[in-house]
């Protein structure tokens, strides 16, 4: 079956290709960078270490990309339930439709990953050539193409296929009768499935919190055990938050929406922001993960720098230690910020798709007297509610994870709890969040008001 019958135009799944392309570009560029840094080192130990570090960051980027792709496919499928219903009524099998969705999304991801990997390699090679020509980098036997980029690209494609499979599950749950009720009506989760989700969420978050507390206590004794436990606790609690996102995120968005105002556009924006919990979660969760990653690294190194000031060091040693930690912090944040960029792309795309899918609803508001300016305000404030919640929630999680990680690492060298506030990074995230609101609302709002109310009311969605 032609995947366009289920997924629609390539533009609707363009996020899948863009995210896969960004991930492929990131993998190739990062691996080439590791090769540049290790080319002049004695022996192969440093090269192996740098390659291992690069692989870890690539895995993080692939994880974020998978979340964004799953949300993007889920959004597209949710907006095409009527078309899927027609295909089901004509005799199409649900599993066949789902396979078609996965096949189409994987094809787009494959093209994106290949183009991104090639672009990353070209940019990396050109950068190296310029640095060598300027004398900033010594001449050496550099690899023109990172060998690990091939398996990295395969991982990106496989992760995209798996994410597409997860994101397309609504095709199986929705019956033709449910889908024909309207594209905006999602299938209802069964009581048993909801109970399992709640138990899994509470169990994983509780286990993660206990492990993090144990890691902080072990940090007072020294050794690597505490830091390893902190990483395990962060993964466990983070997974619990991801599993229970549909119960947590909409509640937080509802609280944020109360600050939007009491005028008609604000009231409608607040209602739209939480009307469909699944859509609310899809729009924000990837951004929460991206902000959490950046804040965790920044807060962790800020806590280490604060702790180092209390150590018994000479003035020269203290200055050197602070400079090293600051430089490493900048490098780490710059490396991991790509994952946040991928999440930001997913947020903008999901927000745009959700507005496009509500063309008929917006037309009804225009027919009832909403002006073009009020429609723009409504969409912008909905974007504010979602992005502000994601940024604030991600910052809170990142500050907690960063502080606990630092405590588990150097708690034995410092009196009291180790913590730090990376003011510059938090300010940068806030500014980027503001720009993200503009990017996520300006284009879809312009498209929404460009359609006349009569044409909008005739739309299928």
RAVENCOR-V79875 format. One record per residue. N is the residue number from 0. OMEGA is omega in radians with two decimals (999 if undefined). Layout:
# RAVENCOR-V79875
N_OMEGA, N_OMEGA
This chain:
# RAVENCOR-V79875
0_3.12, 1_-3.07, 2_-3.13, 3_3.11, 4_-3.12, 5_-3.08, 6_-3.10, 7_-3.09, 8_3.12, 9_3.14, 10_-3.12, 11_3.09, 12_3.14, 13_3.12, 14_-3.14, 15_3.13, 16_-3.14, 17_-3.14, 18_3.10, 19_3.10, 20_3.10, 21_3.14, 22_3.09, 23_3.08, 24_-3.13, 25_-3.12, 26_-3.12, 27_-3.12, 28_-3.12, 29_3.12, 30_3.06, 31_3.09, 32_3.08, 33_3.10, 34_3.13, 35_-3.09, 36_-3.07, 37_-3.04, 38_-3.09, 39_-3.10, 40_3.09, 41_3.11, 42_-3.08, 43_-3.07, 44_-3.12, 45_3.11, 46_3.13, 47_-3.13, 48_-3.14, 49_3.11, 50_3.12, 51_3.10, 52_3.12, 53_3.14, 54_3.12, 55_3.14, 56_3.09, 57_3.10, 58_3.10, 59_3.13, 60_3.11, 61_3.12, 62_3.12, 63_3.13, 64_3.14, 65_3.11, 66_-3.13, 67_-3.13, 68_3.11, 69_3.12, 70_-3.14, 71_3.13, 72_3.11, 73_3.13, 74_3.14, 75_-3.13, 76_3.14, 77_3.14, 78_-3.10, 79_-3.11, 80_3.13, 81_3.11, 82_3.12, 83_3.12, 84_3.12, 85_3.12, 86_3.11, 87_-3.14, 88_3.12, 89_3.05, 90_-3.14, 91_3.12, 92_-3.09, 93_-3.12, 94_3.08, 95_3.10, 96_-3.14, 97_3.10, 98_3.10, 99_3.09, 100_-3.12, 101_-3.14, 102_-3.12, 103_-3.14, 104_3.13, 105_3.10, 106_3.11, 107_3.13, 108_3.13, 109_3.11, 110_3.13, 111_-3.13, 112_3.13, 113_3.12, 114_3.14, 115_3.13, 116_3.12, 117_3.14, 118_3.11, 119_3.11, 120_-3.13, 121_3.14, 122_3.11, 123_3.13, 124_3.11, 125_3.10, 126_3.11, 127_3.14, 128_3.13, 129_-3.13, 130_3.11, 131_-3.14, 132_-3.14, 133_-3.13, 134_3.12, 135_-3.13, 136_-3.10, 137_3.11, 138_-3.11, 139_-3.13, 140_-3.11, 141_3.09, 142_3.10, 143_3.13, 144_-3.13, 145_-3.09, 146_-3.10, 147_3.13, 148_3.13, 149_3.07, 150_3.10, 151_3.10, 152_3.10, 153_3.13, 154_3.12, 155_-3.12, 156_3.13, 157_3.12, 158_3.10, 159_3.12, 160_3.12, 161_3.13, 162_3.10, 163_3.11, 164_3.11, 165_-3.10, 166_-3.10, 167_-3.07, 168_3.13, 169_3.11, 170_-3.12, 171_-3.04, 172_-3.06, 173_3.04, 174_3.09, 175_-3.13, 176_3.12, 177_-3.08, 178_-3.11, 179_3.09, 180_-3.14, 181_-3.10, 182_-3.08, 183_-3.13, 184_-3.10, 185_3.06, 186_-3.08, 187_3.12, 188_-3.12, 189_-3.13, 190_-3.12, 191_3.12, 192_3.11, 193_3.12, 194_3.10, 195_3.13, 196_-3.14, 197_-3.14, 198_3.12, 199_3.14, 200_-3.13, 201_-3.13, 202_-3.11, 203_3.12, 204_3.11, 205_3.11, 206_3.13, 207_3.11, 208_3.12, 209_3.14, 210_3.11, 211_3.10, 212_3.09, 213_3.13, 214_3.11, 215_3.11, 216_3.11, 217_3.11, 218_3.11, 219_-3.11, 220_-3.13, 221_-3.13, 222_-3.07, 223_-3.05, 224_-3.11, 225_-3.12, 226_3.11, 227_3.10, 228_3.12, 229_3.10, 230_3.12, 231_3.12, 232_3.11, 233_3.12, 234_-3.12, 235_-3.13, 236_3.10, 237_3.08, 238_3.09, 239_3.09, 240_3.13, 241_3.12, 242_-3.10, 243_-3.08, 244_-3.11, 245_3.08, 246_-3.02, 247_-3.01, 248_3.14, 249_3.10, 250_3.11, 251_3.11, 252_3.12, 253_3.10, 254_3.12, 255_-3.08, 256_3.13, 257_-3.11, 258_-3.05, 259_-3.10, 260_-3.08, 261_3.11, 262_-3.06, 263_3.12, 264_-3.13, 265_3.14, 266_3.14, 267_3.12, 268_3.12, 269_3.13, 270_-3.13, 271_-3.08, 272_-3.07, 273_-3.07, 274_3.12, 275_-3.09, 276_-3.13, 277_3.14, 278_3.10, 279_-3.14, 280_3.12, 281_-3.06, 282_-2.95, 283_-2.92, 284_3.11, 285_3.12, 286_3.08, 287_-3.13, 288_-3.13, 289_3.13, 290_3.12, 291_-3.13, 292_-3.12, 293_-3.11, 294_3.13, 295_3.14, 296_-3.11, 297_-3.13, 298_3.12, 299_3.14, 300_3.05, 301_3.09, 302_3.11, 303_3.12, 304_3.10, 305_3.14, 306_-3.09, 307_-3.14, 308_-3.14, 309_-3.14, 310_-3.13, 311_-3.10, 312_3.02, 313_-3.13, 314_3.13, 315_3.13, 316_3.14, 317_3.13, 318_3.13, 319_3.14, 320_-3.14, 321_3.13, 322_3.13, 323_-3.12, 324_3.13, 325_-3.13, 326_3.12, 327_3.12, 328_3.14, 329_-3.13, 330_-3.10, 331_-3.14, 332_3.13, 333_-3.14, 334_-3.05, 335_-3.10, 336_3.09, 337_3.10, 338_3.09, 339_3.10, 340_3.09, 341_3.12, 342_3.13, 343_3.08, 344_3.11, 345_3.13, 346_-3.13, 347_-3.11, 348_-3.13, 349_3.12, 350_3.14, 351_-3.14, 352_-3.12, 353_3.11, 354_3.12, 355_-3.12, 356_3.13, 357_-3.11, 358_-3.11, 359_3.12, 360_3.13, 361_3.07, 362_3.11, 363_3.10, 364_3.11, 365_3.13, 366_3.13, 367_3.05, 368_3.09, 369_3.08, 370_3.11, 371_3.13, 372_3.12, 373_3.10, 374_3.11, 375_3.13, 376_3.14, 377_-3.11, 378_3.13, 379_-3.12, 380_3.03, 381_3.09, 382_3.10, 383_-3.13, 384_-3.10, 385_-3.07, 386_3.12, 387_3.09, 388_-3.12, 389_-3.12, 390_-3.12, 391_3.13, 392_3.13, 393_3.10, 394_-3.13, 395_3.11, 396_-3.12, 397_3.11, 398_3.13, 399_-3.13, 400_-3.13, 401_3.14, 402_3.14, 403_3.08, 404_3.11, 405_3.12, 406_-3.13, 407_-3.09, 408_-3.04, 409_-3.13, 410_-3.11, 411_-3.12, 412_-3.00, 413_3.07, 414_3.14, 415_-3.10, 416_-3.12, 417_3.09, 418_-3.13, 419_3.14, 420_3.12, 421_-3.02, 422_-3.10, 423_-3.13, 424_3.13, 425_3.08, 426_3.10, 427_3.12, 428_3.13, 429_3.12, 430_3.11, 431_3.08, 432_3.10, 433_3.11, 434_3.13, 435_3.09, 436_3.13, 437_-3.12, 438_-3.07, 439_-3.05, 440_-3.01, 441_-3.09, 442_-3.14, 443_3.13, 444_3.09, 445_3.10, 446_-3.09, 447_-3.09, 448_3.12, 449_3.13, 450_3.14, 451_3.13, 452_-3.12, 453_3.13, 454_3.14, 455_-3.14, 456_3.12, 457_-3.11, 458_-3.07, 459_-3.05, 460_999
